[in-house]
Amino acid sequence: MVKKIPSRALAAQLAGRSALLAIVLASMVSGAAGASYPAPGTYKLQKIEHAASGWVLENSTWMPRRLSSYLKGRITLFSFFYSTCTDPTGCPVAWSAFEDVYQRVQNDPQLRGRVRLVFLSLDPRVDTPERLSLFADNRRATQKTIPWNFLTTWSDSYLKPILEDMGQSASRELDESGKPTAVINHMLKVYLVDQEGWVREIYTTAFLQPDVLMNDIRTLAMEEDKSKQASSK
């Protein structure tokens, strides 16, 4: 049986882990510190597939929206997560990368207002809109410059087609008696989606470097600028 943690206690617990996670993640990426990457705009990101468009929830169980409404109109980093995940090579890695991008976009006047971050929970039974609002509340002040949306679904049955459309596998770990536990096994994937809803890149843990993410985001921004200039002529 999943142990229920009071929402605000959970938020405090996650916040308390941040220092430890920072140390773990820093050691993971230190090998890439001296790496060089292609300059933004010197390469092209191909259109891989259209992003999924299932029903999701954000602030209320009574106000569903299409996932596609969060994956169009801005350059978007999207990933699956769940709030009780403690695997240091899983959700915390995505959190760290998203936090880094969040800060960099905030400090870049050419990108502010053009980028969005989206997390969709793999555990709708625990991650209700109310619970996830605790994370979103901390980012209300920057909603216009770089929104960070925390989404969930009504149930696993609504989540399943989204997972299938995005090519994301996820399954609950079983205990010795064969009963599901609170642990959800999944390969970490982060999707870069352009403003038209096309997935342009998919990152796994090994390639989830902030410098790579930012270069790819800037490449899409430059592509959009060129397209607007061409259409205005």
N, C-alpha and C positions, 0 to 999 in steps of 0.2 A: 504493500500500500504506500502511495506517495505521501511523504510527510508534508503537511501544509505549513508553510512559513508565512507569518503575517507580512503583508506587502511592504510596509515600511521597514520591517526588520530585514527583509530580503534586500531592499535597496541599500541599507547600511552594510549588510554583509558583503555585497558585491563591491561597494565602495572601498571596504577595508582590504579587499584582495588586490586593489589596483597597484599598490607598490610592489607586491610580490610578482604580479603578472608582468609588470614593466621590466623587472630584472630578468625573468625567464625569456620574455620576448626579445629583449635587447641582445641576449646571448645567441638567440636564433638568427638574428639578422646581422650580427657583427661581421660575419664573413662576407657580406655584400657591401660593406662600408666603402671600399675603394673601387667598387664596380662602376663602369661607365655605361651609359645607355644612349640610344639614338636620340637626337634632339627632337623636340616636338615639331610636328609638321614635316619631318623628313621621311616619313613612312606612312603607309595607309593601313587602317584597321578595316578588315573585311566585314561585310554583313553576314553574320553567322545564322541567325534565326530570329523570328519575331518572339518577343518576350510573352510570357503567359498572361492570361486575362481572366482568371477565376475570381470568385467573390471573396472579399476580405473585409475585415473589421478594424477600425482604429479606435474611435472614442466611445462607441456604443455598440451593443449587440443588435440594436434595432436600426442601424444605419449602414447597411452594407454598401460597398463600392467595388467597382472592378479594379483588379490589380493594375490593369493597364493605365488607369488614371494616375497612378503613382510612377509609371514608367514611361511617360511621354511628357514633352514640353520642356524638359531639362535633361542635361547629361546626368545619368543616375548610376550610382553604385548600389547594387542590390545583393543581399545575401540572406540565407536562412540561418536562424539561430534559435536558441531557447534559453530562458533566463536562468535556469538552474544548471546550465552546462559548466563543468569544471575541467574538462579536458584541455590541458595547456597547449595542445596543438590543434584545437578546434575553434569553438566560438570566441574565446579570448583573443585569438590571433586576428580574427575579423574585427573585433572591437578595437584593438590597438590600431589596426590599419585605418579604420573608419575615423577614429579620433584624430589621427595624424592628418588625414585628408581634410577633415572638418576644420582643424586649426589653420592649415595652409590656405584653404579656400577663403576663410575669413580674412586672412591677411593679404589676399590677392585681389585688388580692385577689378582686374580683368575677368575674374571668375565668379566673384560674388553675385548671387542672384541667378546663376546659370547651372548650378550643380545641386543635386539632391542625394541624400543617403536614405536607404530603405532597408529595414530588417523585417522579415516575416517569420513568425514563430513556428517551430516544428512541434510545439506542445500546446495545442489550443485548450486542453483541459486545465492546465495550470496558468498559462499566459493569457488571461482574459484582458479585454480592453482596459478594465480598471487597473489591473496590475501593471500593464505596459505603460499606462499614462504616467506612472511615476518616473519613467525614463524620459518620456517626451516633455514632461513639465520642466525639466532642467534645461530645456533648449528652446523654450517659447520665445525668448528674446531674439534668437537668431533665425526664426522661422522664415523670414523673408529673404535673408541673405544666403542661408544654406539650411533648408529644412531637413530634419532627420525624422523620418516616420517609423513608428513601431507598430507593426500590423499583426493580426492573428486571424483565425477563422472560427466558425461555429464549432467545427468538429474535424476529426481526421478525414471523414468522407469528403469534406469540402477542400481539405488540404491536398488530398491524394492527386487529383487531376493537375493541380499546379505543379506539384513535384514531378509528375510525369512529363508535363510540357517543358519544364526547365531541365530535364535530365538529371534530377537530384534524387538519389536514393536515401532512404532514412528508415530505420527500424528500431524498435525498442529492444534493449538488452533484456534477456531472461535470467531469472535467478535459478537456483539449483532445482527448484520444484517446477520450473517451466512457466512461472508467472512473470508478467512484464514488470520491469523496474522503472525507475525515473530516468534512467540513462538512455539517451537516443543516439544510436550509432549513425554517423553520416560523414561523408567526405566533405570537407570544407570547400565550398566554391563561392567565388565572388564574381558577379556579372557586371560588366560595364555596358550600359544601355544608352543609345543616343536619343535625341529628343523626339525621334519618330517611332521609338519603341523597338528598334533593332538591337539585338545583342551583338556587340562589336568585339568583345573579348571576354574570356572566362579564365579566372585565376584560381589556382590551387595554392596550398600553403607555401610550396617552394618558390612561387613566383609572386607572392603577395607583398611586394616591396613598395613602400610609399613613393619612392622616386619613380618607379615604373608606373604606378597608378596615376600620379600627377602628370607625367609626360603623356600618357594616353588620354587623359582628360583634356589637356591642353591641345593635343592633336585633334580631338573631336571639336573643340571650341574653334580652332583655326579653320577646320573644314566647314563648320557652320557659317563662319564669317565670310569665307570665300563664296559659299553658295548664295548668301544674301547679297553680296556685291554683284554677283553675276546676274541674279534675278532683277536687280534694280536698274541694270543697264538697258 
